[in-house]
Amino acid sequence: SEGVWGHLAHILPHHERQRLERETVERAKEEEKERAAEAAVYVGKPDLPPSWDGGGWAGPRDGHDKDQRYMLRGEARELPDHVYQKWKFLKSAEDFRMAGPGAEKKKKSKKKKPAAEAAAADDEALAEAAEAAAAEAAEAEDPEAAAENGDVLDEEGAADGDAAAKKKKKKKKKGKGTEGTEGANEDDKEGAEEEAREAPFAPPPRTEEDGEEEDGEEEQEGAVKKKKKRRGGGKKKTGTSGLDGIATHGVSDEDFAAWCQKSLEAMANNSQSMSEQELKRPPKEFWGYQFSGSLRPAFVTKQMRMPEGILLPDYALQPDGSSACERIGVKEVPILQGQELETMRMACKLGREVLDIAARFMRPGVTGDEIDRVVYQACVDRKIYPSPLNYFRFPKTVCVSANEVICHGIPDCRPIEEGDIVNLDVSIFYQGFHSDLNETFFIGDCDEDSQRLVRTAYSSLFAASQLIRPGTFYRDLGNAINAEAGKNNCAVVTTYCGHGVGQLFHGPPKVPHYRKNKAVGIMKPGHVFTVEPMINLGGNGGDRTWPDNWTAVTRDGKRSAQFEHTFLVTETGVEVLTARVGTDPTCMPPYNLAMFQR
């Protein structure tokens, strides 16, 4: 098939492909009009445009999908393309109002308030004074008083997720003097308070923070001494890198366990009130189905929605989960450079963090549904969107594929068991760009066949990565992958393939994993794509799909494993954008069992 179907055919159910292909043919003559319609806004008016969803651009709504106009000084005009590019990624109603004509006049005036004095005769009075001082320190004329009050608040145990960010902001202002303090205004303070209300607890930090240690007694005659900052104080943080296990990103085991517990409590669902028998009962569509292996589906909880304030991809709120951008059928491989490339790098970095969090949480007894809730909260904390959520109606934020599941496993309430192998496939959407990666993990002690399978899947991706450089034909990667699988008595799944990723979740190029494929295209600097070989035990690379229309399993019931990275073609070779922490981004590390042992 041509165009977008060549890149999506491997992930869509058959009936979805047929329906969307018909729809594409019918709408082909109206594509240009609809692209302009998607960007229609009412400039200079406080009302939101018809296509506004409050959390990001979601495409045209019913009744506004043709010949839309925007109002400018009372005249109806068609929206130019350069205006569309400016407006399409606005995130909130406030962004919309402040970006319109006369925005300079709409800025609120700055108000300066004196800082409260942090002194009290007893602990309770001291805490109240510290809280008041922290609220006003951002606008205080005395930067030293602001910084000191921030320290007092920190010492009294402020627990909300923005406390550390406020503290760092005040330190920067202290270095800038009066000029820095004049830059603060009421909008900043209100925005910080709103974010604090949205986040019920602090997310685990992504980088190792400076430790804190008290110097001397905490109180001396009713006053509190400032904490002395130095590296290495506070709780000891493990420094595990991606070479010898799951990277901890500077978060101690105790803090990580507490965060996971709070995440599960915050995202609690109806599964907590159900019996074990009810949770393990297969959904109705599976009644009478003949399974190829021993794995059985369990209860699937309701789909979660992302909170407001997070930029949404165009399919997030569509009833059928289809992407208007992918429907256009882009054929040329985009070349990323400059700011777009830096944004893509950050998207991949965030995707790696989320996968590491999910993998660190996974252990025997944990359910796929619990992993899904942890991934959801990790994305909310980072203000990113989990790309699988509602993509062609996929119900969850992550794919959890165990044992004979090849890919697209829907997280359910089945507990993960000792001896399982589990693949976690994480994709996220950050500032208009998607990233995509996955890894397969051992749960406890696994048999020799499972170890050989996972090692082969990793080695297949490793062999393909060695060929990525300018001038390589995309079709050549399949030969290297097939050779690696064959010598270990394993088979390559031919139904699914790698793909371009970036502003499109799935776009060009198409990267098959099998030999003698007919993929077109030559690698050039700036190309970004995934390679994700799926390897089955034995000689059967066939697959079949469960009645949920997503879960792909092996035909013979044997196990399957997969690894995936997002790669960038550079002038001199390759950059692994989703590389593990502590590894060389220009080359995948050799296989090490400890990296994937849970």
C-alpha positions in Angstrom: 0.0 0.0 0.0 1.1 3.6 -0.6 1.5 6.6 1.7 0.5 6.5 5.3 -1.0 3.0 5.0 2.4 1.6 4.2 3.5 2.8 7.7 0.3 2.1 9.6 -0.8 -1.3 8.2 1.3 -3.2 10.7 -0.5 -1.7 13.7 -4.1 -1.4 12.7 -6.9 -4.0 12.8 -8.1 -5.0 9.3 -11.5 -3.4 9.6 -10.0 -0.1 10.8 -7.6 0.0 7.8 -10.5 -0.6 5.4 -12.6 2.1 6.9 -9.9 4.7 7.1 -8.7 4.0 3.5 -12.3 4.7 2.3 -12.4 7.9 4.3 -9.1 9.0 2.9 -10.3 8.7 -0.7 -13.5 10.6 0.0 -11.6 13.5 1.8 -8.7 13.7 -0.6 -10.0 16.8 -2.4 -10.7 18.7 0.8 -7.4 18.2 2.6 -6.1 21.7 2.0 -9.3 23.4 3.2 -9.4 21.3 6.3 -5.7 22.0 7.2 -6.7 25.7 7.3 -9.9 24.9 9.2 -8.0 23.2 11.9 -6.2 26.4 12.7 -9.2 28.7 12.7 -9.2 31.0 15.7 -11.0 34.1 16.8 -8.2 36.5 17.2 -8.6 39.4 19.6 -11.8 38.0 21.2 -11.9 36.4 24.7 -13.9 33.4 23.5 -12.2 30.3 22.5 -12.2 29.1 18.9 -14.6 26.3 17.9 -11.8 23.8 17.7 -10.4 24.6 21.1 -10.4 21.7 23.7 -8.7 23.5 26.6 -5.7 21.1 26.7 -4.2 21.5 23.2 -5.2 21.4 19.6 -7.6 18.6 18.8 -8.7 19.3 15.2 -12.0 20.7 13.8 -15.3 20.1 15.5 -18.6 19.2 14.0 -20.1 22.2 12.2 -16.7 23.9 11.8 -14.8 21.5 9.5 -15.2 23.6 6.3 -14.7 27.2 5.3 -13.9 28.4 8.8 -13.0 32.1 9.3 -11.3 34.1 12.1 -12.4 37.5 13.2 -9.9 40.4 12.9 -11.2 44.0 13.4 -14.7 42.7 12.5 -13.7 41.2 9.1 -13.9 37.6 8.2 -10.8 36.4 6.5 -9.2 33.0 5.7 -6.5 32.0 8.0 -3.0 32.2 6.4 -0.6 29.2 6.8 2.0 31.2 8.8 -0.8 32.2 11.3 -1.8 28.5 11.6 1.7 27.5 12.5 1.8 30.2 15.2 -1.5 29.2 16.8 -1.9 25.4 16.5 0.1 24.5 19.6 -1.3 26.9 22.1 -2.0 25.0 25.3 -4.5 27.1 27.3 -7.1 29.8 27.2 -4.6 32.2 28.8 -2.1 31.4 26.1 -4.8 32.1 23.5 -5.7 35.5 25.0 -2.2 36.7 25.6 -1.0 35.7 22.1 -3.6 37.9 20.3 -3.3 41.5 19.1 -2.7 44.0 21.9 -1.1 41.3 24.0 1.4 43.9 25.4 -1.5 45.9 26.8 -3.0 42.8 28.5 0.0 42.1 30.7 -0.9 42.6 34.3 0.9 45.3 36.3 3.5 44.1 38.8 2.7 44.6 42.4 5.4 44.6 45.0 4.7 43.5 48.6 7.1 43.5 51.5 8.3 40.1 52.8 6.9 38.8 56.0 9.3 38.5 58.9 10.0 34.8 59.8 10.2 35.1 63.5 7.9 33.5 66.1 8.0 32.4 69.8 7.1 28.8 69.2 7.1 26.2 66.4 3.5 26.8 65.3 4.0 30.6 64.9 7.3 30.0 63.1 5.7 27.7 60.6 2.9 30.2 59.8 5.5 33.0 59.4 7.6 30.9 57.1 4.6 30.0 54.9 3.6 33.7 54.6 7.2 34.7 53.8 7.6 32.1 51.1 4.4 33.2 49.4 5.5 36.8 49.2 9.3 36.4 48.8 9.1 36.2 45.0 8.0 39.8 44.9 10.0 41.2 47.8 12.4 44.0 47.2 15.0 42.4 49.4 16.3 39.3 47.6 18.3 38.1 50.7 15.1 38.1 52.7 13.3 36.1 50.0 16.1 33.5 49.9 16.2 33.2 53.7 12.4 32.8 54.0 12.5 30.1 51.3 15.1 28.2 53.3 12.9 28.4 56.4 9.9 27.0 54.5 12.0 24.2 53.2 13.3 23.3 56.7 9.8 23.1 58.1 9.0 20.3 55.6 7.0 21.8 52.7 6.0 18.7 50.7 4.3 20.0 47.5 6.1 19.3 44.2 6.9 22.9 43.4 8.8 23.7 46.6 12.2 22.7 45.1 11.5 24.7 41.9 10.6 27.8 43.9 13.7 27.5 46.0 16.0 27.3 42.9 14.2 30.3 41.3 14.8 32.4 44.4 18.5 31.5 44.4 18.8 32.7 40.8 17.1 36.0 41.8 19.6 36.5 44.6 22.4 36.4 42.2 20.8 39.0 39.9 19.9 41.4 42.7 17.1 43.9 42.5 16.7 43.4 38.8 15.8 39.7 39.3 13.2 40.4 42.0 11.5 43.0 39.8 11.0 40.3 37.2 8.5 38.4 39.4 4.8 39.1 39.1 1.5 37.8 40.3 1.0 35.6 37.2 4.0 33.6 38.1 2.9 33.1 41.7 -0.7 32.1 40.7 0.6 29.7 38.1 2.9 28.0 40.6 0.0 27.7 43.1 -2.2 26.2 40.4 0.4 23.6 39.5 0.9 22.7 43.2 -2.9 22.1 43.5 -2.8 19.8 40.5 0.1 17.6 41.7 -0.9 15.8 44.9 2.7 14.8 45.6 6.2 15.4 44.4 7.5 13.4 41.4 10.8 11.6 41.7 13.5 14.0 40.4 15.1 13.3 37.0 18.6 14.3 38.1 20.6 13.9 41.2 20.0 16.9 43.5 22.3 18.4 46.0 21.9 16.9 49.5 21.0 18.9 52.5 22.4 18.7 56.0 21.7 20.7 59.0 24.6 22.6 60.6 24.3 23.0 64.4 21.1 23.1 66.3 17.8 23.8 64.5 16.6 26.6 66.8 18.5 29.2 68.8 16.3 31.5 70.9 13.3 31.3 68.7 15.1 31.7 65.4 16.0 29.0 62.9 19.5 28.7 61.4 19.7 28.2 57.6 20.6 24.8 56.3 24.0 24.3 55.0 24.1 22.9 51.4 26.7 20.5 50.3 26.8 17.6 47.9 26.5 14.1 49.4 24.2 15.0 52.4 20.8 13.7 53.2 19.5 10.3 52.1 22.0 8.1 50.3 21.0 7.7 46.6 22.0 4.7 44.6 23.9 5.4 41.4 22.9 2.5 39.3 23.4 3.2 35.6 21.9 1.6 32.5 24.9 -0.6 32.1 24.4 -2.7 35.2 20.7 -2.5 35.8 17.8 -0.1 35.7 18.9 3.6 36.1 17.6 5.2 39.3 17.9 8.8 38.1 19.1 9.8 41.5 16.1 8.6 43.4 16.6 6.3 46.5 14.7 3.1 46.8 12.7 4.4 49.7 11.6 7.6 47.9 10.8 5.6 44.8 8.6 3.1 46.7 6.8 6.0 48.4 6.1 7.7 45.1 4.8 4.5 43.5 2.5 4.0 46.4 1.1 7.5 46.2 0.7 7.1 42.4 -1.4 4.0 42.8 -3.5 5.6 45.5 -4.1 8.7 43.4 -5.1 6.6 40.4 -7.1 4.0 42.3 -9.9 2.4 40.2 -12.7 -0.1 40.7 -10.3 -3.1 40.5 -9.5 -2.7 44.2 -13.1 -3.6 45.2 -13.2 -6.8 43.0 -12.4 -10.3 44.0 -9.4 -12.2 42.6 -11.8 -14.4 40.7 -13.5 -11.4 39.1 -10.2 -9.9 38.1 -8.9 -13.0 36.4 -12.2 -13.6 34.5 -11.6 -13.1 30.7 -13.6 -10.3 29.0 -16.7 -11.4 27.2 -15.2 -11.2 23.7 -12.8 -14.0 24.7 -15.5 -16.5 25.6 -14.9 -19.6 23.5 -11.7 -18.3 22.0 -9.0 -20.9 21.3 -5.7 -19.6 22.6 -2.3 -20.5 21.1 -0.4 -20.4 24.4 -0.9 -20.5 28.2 -1.4 -16.8 28.7 -4.9 -15.6 29.5 -6.4 -12.1 29.5 -7.8 -10.5 32.7 -10.1 -7.6 33.6 -9.2 -4.3 31.9 -10.1 -1.1 33.8 -11.5 2.0 32.2 -9.4 4.3 30.1 -7.9 7.3 31.9 -7.8 10.9 30.5 -5.0 13.3 30.9 -5.5 16.5 32.9 -5.8 19.9 31.4 -2.6 21.8 30.7 -0.9 19.0 28.8 -0.4 19.3 25.0 -2.4 16.7 23.2 -1.7 15.0 19.9 -4.4 15.4 17.3 -5.9 11.9 17.9 -6.2 12.2 21.7 -9.9 13.3 21.7 -11.1 11.8 18.5 -13.8 9.1 18.9 -12.0 6.7 16.6 -8.5 7.8 17.7 -7.3 8.5 14.2 -4.6 11.1 13.4 -5.4 13.7 10.8 -1.7 14.4 10.4 -1.0 10.8 9.5 -4.0 10.6 7.2 -2.3 13.2 4.9 0.1 10.5 3.8 3.6 12.1 4.1 6.1 10.2 1.9 9.3 12.1 2.4 11.4 11.3 5.4 11.7 14.6 7.5 15.2 15.9 8.2 15.4 17.2 11.8 17.9 19.9 12.7 18.2 22.9 15.0 15.5 23.5 17.6 13.4 20.7 16.2 16.2 18.2 16.8 16.8 19.4 20.3 13.1 19.0 21.1 13.2 15.5 19.7 16.2 14.7 21.9 14.3 15.9 25.0 11.3 13.8 24.0 13.5 10.7 23.8 15.2 11.5 27.1 11.8 11.8 28.8 10.6 8.6 27.2 13.7 6.8 28.6 12.9 8.1 32.1 9.4 6.8 31.9 10.5 3.4 30.7 13.1 3.2 33.5 10.4 4.1 36.1 8.0 1.4 34.8 10.8 -1.2 34.7 12.0 -0.4 38.2 8.5 -0.7 39.5 7.9 -4.1 37.8 8.3 -7.3 39.9 6.4 -10.5 40.6 2.9 -9.8 41.8 2.5 -6.5 40.1 -0.2 -6.2 37.5 -0.2 -4.6 34.1 -2.9 -2.3 35.3 -0.6 -1.0 38.1 2.3 -0.5 35.6 -0.2 1.5 33.5 -1.1 3.8 36.4 2.5 4.4 37.3 3.4 5.3 33.7 0.3 7.6 33.7 1.5 9.5 36.8 5.1 9.7 35.5 3.8 11.4 32.4 1.6 13.8 34.3 4.5 14.8 36.5 6.6 15.6 33.4 3.6 17.2 31.6 3.9 14.9 28.6 1.3 12.8 26.9 1.6 9.0 26.7 1.4 8.4 22.9 -0.5 5.0 22.9 -3.4 6.5 24.9 -6.5 6.5 22.5 -4.3 6.0 19.4 -6.8 4.2 17.2 -8.7 3.6 20.5 -5.9 1.9 22.3 -7.2 1.9 25.9 -4.0 2.4 28.0 -0.8 4.5 28.3 1.7 1.7 27.8 2.0 -1.7 26.1 2.7 -4.6 28.4 3.5 -7.8 26.5 4.2 -11.0 28.4 5.5 -14.3 27.2 3.9 -15.3 23.9 2.6 -11.7 23.3 4.6 -10.2 20.4 3.4 -6.6 20.9 0.5 -4.3 21.7 -0.4 -6.1 24.9 -3.2 -4.3 26.8 -2.3 -3.8 30.5 -4.9 -5.8 32.6 -5.2 -7.1 36.1 -3.2 -10.3 35.7 -0.3 -10.4 38.2 3.1 -10.8 36.6 4.6 -14.2 37.7 8.1 -15.5 38.4 9.6 -16.8 35.2 7.7 -14.5 32.9 9.4 -12.3 30.3 7.7 -9.0 29.9 8.1 -6.3 27.3 7.4 -2.7 28.2 6.7 -0.4 25.2 6.7 3.3 26.1 6.0 6.2 23.7 5.5 9.8 24.8 4.5 13.1 23.1 6.4 16.2 24.1 6.0 19.7 22.6 4.8 18.3 19.3 7.2 15.3 19.0 6.8 11.6 19.8 9.5 9.3 21.0 9.3 5.5 21.0 11.3 2.7 22.8 10.8 -0.7 24.4 12.7 -3.4 26.3 12.1 -7.0 27.4 12.8 -8.0 31.0 13.3 -11.2 33.0 11.0 -11.6 36.0 13.0 -13.7 38.5 14.6 -16.9 37.2 13.8 -17.7 33.6 14.5 -20.8 31.6 17.4 -21.1 29.1 15.1 -20.8 26.1 13.8 -17.5 27.4 17.3 -16.2 28.0 18.4 -17.2 24.5 15.4 -15.5 23.0 15.9 -12.2 24.8 19.6 -12.2 24.1 18.8 -12.9 20.4 16.3 -10.0 20.2 18.8 -7.6 21.7 21.6 -8.8 19.4 19.4 -8.4 16.4 18.8 -4.8 17.2 22.5 -4.3 18.0 23.5 -5.8 14.6 21.1 -3.4 12.8 22.3 -0.4 14.7 25.9 -1.1 13.5 24.7 -0.4 9.9 23.0 3.0 10.6 25.0 5.7 8.9 24.5 8.0 5.9 24.2 6.1 2.6 22.8 2.8 4.1 19.7 1.4 2.4 16.8 0.9 4.8 16.2 -2.5 3.4 19.6 -3.7 4.4 18.8 -3.7 8.1 16.4 -6.6 7.6 19.3 -8.8 6.3 21.4 -8.2 9.5 18.4 -8.9 11.8 17.4 -12.0 10.0 20.9 -13.4 10.1 21.2 -12.9 13.8 17.9 -14.5 14.5 18.5 -17.5 12.3 21.8 -18.5 13.9 20.1 -18.7 17.3 17.2 -20.9 16.1 14.7 -18.0 16.2 12.4 -16.4 13.7 11.7 -12.8 12.8 8.1 -11.6 12.8 7.3 -10.1 9.4 4.0 -8.4 10.1 5.4 -5.4 12.0 8.2 -3.0 11.2 10.1 0.0 12.4 9.0 3.5 11.3 9.8 7.1 11.2 8.9 9.0 14.4 8.8 12.6 15.4 5.9 15.0 14.6 4.1 11.9 13.4 3.8 8.9 15.8 4.2 6.6 12.7 5.5 8.0 9.5 8.2 7.4 6.9 10.6 5.6 6.5 9.3 2.1 6.7 11.9 -0.2 8.2 11.2 -4.0 7.8 13.1 -6.5 9.9 13.2 -9.4 7.5 15.5 -10.2 4.6 14.8 -9.5 1.0 12.3 -6.8 1.8 11.6 -4.1 -0.7 11.8 -1.0 1.6 12.7 2.2 -0.3 15.0 5.0 0.8 18.6 5.7 1.8 19.7 7.1 5.2 20.6 10.7 5.4 21.8 13.0 8.3 18.8 14.2 10.2 16.6 11.1 9.6 15.0 9.8 12.8 13.3 6.4 13.0 12.8 3.3 15.1 14.2 -0.2 14.7 12.2 -2.8 16.7 12.7 -6.4 15.7 10.3 -8.9 17.2 11.8 -12.3 17.6 10.0 -15.6 18.2 11.4 -18.9 19.6 11.7 -21.6 17.0 11.2 -21.3 13.2 7.7 -19.8 13.1 7.5 -16.1 12.7 3.8 -16.0 12.3 1.3 -14.1 14.5 -2.4 -13.9 15.3 -4.5 -11.2 17.0 -6.7 -11.7 20.0 -10.4 -10.7 19.9 -9.5 -7.3 21.6 -8.1 -6.3 18.1 -4.8 -5.3 19.5 -2.8 -8.1 21.3 -0.6 -9.9 18.8 0.6 -13.4 19.9 2.7 -16.1 18.3 0.8 -18.8 16.3 2.4 -21.7 18.1 2.2 -20.3 21.6 6.0 -20.0 22.0 7.5 -16.9 23.6 8.5 -13.7 21.8 10.8 -10.9 22.7 11.5 -7.4 21.4 13.8 -4.4 21.8 13.4 -0.9 20.3 15.4 2.3 20.1 14.8 5.7 18.4 17.9 6.4 16.2 19.2 9.6 14.6 21.4 9.4 11.5 24.3 11.8 12.0 27.0 13.0 9.6 29.4 10.4 11.0 27.1 7.6 12.0 24.3 7.1 14.5 23.0 8.6 17.7 20.9 6.4 19.9 18.4 9.0 21.1 16.7 6.6 23.6 20.0 5.3 24.9 20.3 4.0 28.5 21.7 6.4 31.1 25.5 6.1 31.4 26.0 4.5 28.0 27.6 5.8 24.9 24.9 7.4 22.7 26.9 6.7 19.5 26.8 2.9 20.0 24.5 0.4 21.8 26.4 -1.4 24.6 27.0 -5.2 24.3 24.3 -7.5 25.8 24.4 -7.8 29.6 21.8 -9.9 31.4 21.9 -7.7 34.4 20.5 -4.8 32.4 17.1 -6.6 32.0 16.9 -8.7 35.2 14.0 -7.8 37.6 
